[in-house]
Amino acid sequence: QTISLTMHLGGLPAGRPINLSRRGRVALATGSGCVCLSMSNVHAAEAGPKYTPRVQKILQHLEKHPQTLSSLPMIYSAQASVPIPEVAQGLTAADVAPTAAGANSHMARVVCGLVWVAFGALDAAHNTVTPLCWGAPTDYAGPPIPNSPAAQEAAYVHALVHRWEGSHDGEFGSGFSNANYWYRATGHHQVMGQLQAAALKEAGGDEALARYVGGTRLDPTRLVQLCADAQRPGAEPKVRAFAERVVNLEWRLLFDWCYARLA
């Protein structure tokens, strides 16, 4: 496909090529200050990051088997292990981003942590992200990694870990309570605006559901409350269904945002 257009740029010498696209071929400038462009095979930017084959398989599995709400206990140990599907077993940062180095290696760890969260391997996720966002050494995760460029995303995953811990008691009270701490540590992350818009759409005008995700800015502590309310005995089925849609939306938005930073 070829697209032709004329632009008034001025000041360009005749015969000088103009590079507007790495994928397109651009005609030469004229000497009149009026540039005639002919771009062949110019493609719009593709939406979303390009995943490695291993990551593609994991995402395909999760699309078929989305996360379902439950409170999962943690043991806070470096040796913690839970059964996970074969598709994610032994996942490393190199599987996520084979050429990651420096700042990208930190984000690759965060992406691995997100995968562990999705499969209920909370201790593995916790051990992966804690050094990036907690300033003290721990027996289960080792020494901290100061000034991590992925500290905010690591804190966000840390919040998700404890939200899935839920009603179980952990190091500092219940998982729900600790999730609120880590959401506050995260602050307002860039994906939260997208999450709020998508969650309000999922609420479909139901005020009882929209109250969890409404307001001028998303309050993630309400998401924690949503998950807690959805797991209470006698909770309305619509609340649980909404909560599960929202937590899966949140996970995928954060995953894609983090993965895009590996490019």
N, C-alpha and C positions, 0 to 999 in steps of 0.2 A: 504494500500500500504506500502511495506517495502523497504527501500533503504539500501544497504550494501556497505560499503567502508572501505578502510584501510588508516590510517594516521600515519606518524612517528612523535610522539610527544616527546618521551623520558622522563625519570625521573618519570614516573607514576608507583606506586606500583601495583602489580598484584591484581586483584579483586576489584579495586577501580572504582566505577561508574563515568561516565562523563556526566554531565548534559549540553546538548547542546540545548535543547528545552523544554519549559514548556509543550508542547503538544506531544512530542515524547518520546519513550522509547529507551534507549541507552544501548548497550551491555557492558560487563565489559572489562576493560583493561587487556591486557596480560602482562606478566612479561618481555617481550623482548624489550620494548620501542616502539613496533609497536602496534597500537590500532586498533582493529576491531570493527566497529560500525554497529549496526543494528537499524535503526530508523523506528518505525512503526507509521503510522498515523501522519506524520509530515506535517503540512500545511504551504504553503507560506503565508507570511504576507498579510492580506487582504488590498486591496487598499481603501484608503479613510476612514474617520471616521465613527463610528457607531452612527446613529442618534436615538434620542428618537422617539417614535411613533408620537408625535405631530410634531416634526421637519420633519419627513418623509412626513407627509401629506402636510405640507407647501411647501416642495421642489417639491412634485408631482404636486401641484397646479401651482407653478411657471413654471414648465416644460411645462405645458399645456397653460399657460398664461404668456409668457415672457414679460419683461419690454419693453415698447415702448416709444420712445423719446417724451418729451414735457417739457415745462418749467412750474413749479408748484409754486404758491405763498406760502409764509410762513407768519405767523402772530407773531412769537416769543412770545408765551404765554405758560404758564404751563397748561392752560386749552384747548389748541388746540386739535381739534378732526376732523378727516376726516373719511368717510365711508371706511371700509376695509372688505375683504371677511371674512366670519365666521371662516374659518380655522385658521386665525391669530388673531382673536379678543381676547383681554385679555391676550396676551402672556406675560409670566414673565420669569425671569432668571431661576426659578425653573423648568419651562417647558423645557427649553433648556438644563439644566444640573442640575438634581435634587440634586446631592451631591456636587455641586460647593461651594468652600469656599476659602477665601483668594484671591490669585492672580486669581484663576479660576473664582471667582465671578465677577471680573472686565471683563474678557474675555466673560463671559456669557452675560454681559450687552452689549458688543460690538456686539455680535451675534444678540441680540434682536434689536439693532439699525439697523443692516443690513436688518433684516426682515421688519422693518418699512420703510426703504428706498425702498425696493422692491415693497411695496404696496402703495407708494406715501404718506405715513404718515411722511412727512419731519420734522414737528415740534416735533413729538414724538421721532424720531430718533435723532434729534438735542438735545433735552432735555436729552436723555439717555447718549450720548457720550460726551457732552460738559464738564461736571465736570471732566472727566478723562484726558482731554487734554488742558484745558483752565485754567489758573492760577488765575482767578478772579471770584468772585461770580456773578451770573446773576439772574435777576428776574424770568426767565422762568425755569432755571435748578438748581438753588440753589448754595451752596458753592462748591468750587473745591475739588477734591480728590487728594492731592499731591502725586507725585511719583508713579503714577499708573503703574503697570507692563504691562498694555495694552494701554499705552498712544499712542504708534505709530499706533496701529490698530484703536484706537478711532479717531485719527487725520485723518486717511485714510477714515473712514466712514464719518467724518465731511466734507471732500472734496467731497465725493459722494453726500451728502445732498445738498451742495451748487451748485454742477454741475447740479443737477436736478432742483434746484431753477432757474437756467439758466438765462434767459434774465430779469427776475424780479429783481427789486431793493430790497436789504435786509438791514442789519445793516451797511455793509461796501461796498457800491456799488452793482453792479450786482452780481447775484449768480455765474456767470462764473468767474468773477474777484475774488470773495472770494474763489471759488474752487481752483484757482491757489495758493492762499495764503496757504490753508490747504494741498495741495499737497507738497508744499515746506516744510511745517512743518513736514509732514510725512517723507520726505526723500525717499531714495530708499528702498522700502519694498521687502521682499523676493519673493513675488508672482509676482513682475513686470517682472522678467525674463521669467517666464512661460507665462505670459500674452503677452509679446512681441512675443514670438515664436508662440503662438496660433493665435495672431492677424495677423502676417505676413502670416501665412498659410491661414487665411480667406481672405486676400487680393488677393491671387491667382496670384501673379505676376503683378497685376495692379499697376503701379507706382503712379498713382494719389491717390490710397488708402494707399499704403505702406508708403508714405511719412509721414503719421500721426503716424506710429508706428515703423519706421525704426531707424537706427542709432546704435551706439555701445551700447547704453543703452536706454531703453524706457524713453521718456520725457513725463510725464503725462500731462503737460500743452498742449501738442499736442492733447491729448485725449479730453481736454476741448474744444480746437479749433475745433476738429472733431464734437463734439456734437453741438457746435454753428453753424458751417457751415451746418450741416445736417438739422437744423431747419430753416434756412433762406428760404424766399420765392424763389421758382425757383431752389432749391437745386436738384441736380441729384438724382434720386431714388436709384442709386447704393451707393451713399454716405450715405444716410439715412439708407439703409439696412445694410451696413457695420458697421455704428456707433452702431446700435442696437445689432448686433451680438457681437461687441466688449464690450459694456457695460454689456451685460449679461454674457459674459465670465469673465470679471473682477469681477463682483459681485460673481459669483460662486467660482472662485479661492480664493477670499478673505474669503468668507464664510467657505469653506472647511478648509482653513488654520487656521482660528480662531477656528473653531469647534474642529479640531484635537488637539488643545492645551488644551481642556477641559478634555481629556482622562486621 
